[in-house]
Amino acid sequence: MKILLNGKSIEINEKITVFTLLLKNGFEPNRVVVELNKKIVKQPLWDVTDIHSGDTIEVLSFVGGG
């Protein structure tokens, strides 16, 4: 299945959850916010929210500074 991840088309060959997608793509789960099809997915739901063909996922990282 094809999805858009941060504006890039990627191919996924297996059933996958938001949490697994984050891990497989090198994101630090404690430092990101996930938007799935323009809706924020709360962190407790990442492990039970499946990704489907055609989904658009935006992963926003927290950046500290000062």
N, C-alpha and C positions, 0 to 999 in steps of 0.2 A: 504494500500500500504506500501511497505517496502522501506526505504531509509537508506543511511549511513550518520550519523551525527558525525563528528569528529572521524571517524573510528569505530563507534558503530552502529549496525543495530537497527533501531527502526521502529515501526509500527505506521502508521498514518491512522485514520479512516475517514478523512474528507478532502475536498479540502482546501489547505492551501497555503499562500504566504510565501515568505522568511521572511517578517517582523513578521507575526504571529508566525512562527516557532521560531524565536528568542525570542519573548516574552514568549511563552509557555515553553521554555526550560531555562529560567532564564538569558538570555544574556542581557547586557546593550547595546542597539542599538547605542548609541553615542560613544562606546568604542571598536567597533569591525569592522573587514573587513570580507566580506562573499565571499567565492569561491564556485561556483556552477558548478559541472562537469568540474573542472580545469580552469574556467574563473571567473574573478572578477566581481561581480555584484555591480554596483554603488548604493550608498544609496538611491538616488531618485527613483530607480526602484524596491526597495524591496517590496513595497506595491502592485505592479502590476506583479511581477514575481512569477508564480505558481510553486510549487514543484510537481514533477511527480514520479511515481513509478520507482525505480531503480536509482534515482538521488543520487549523492554524494555531500554532503555539508560540507565544512570546515569553521569553524568560528574561526578567529584569533583575540585574544584580545590584546589591547595595554597595555603595562606595563610601568609605569613610575619609575624612580629611578635616583639615581645619587650619 
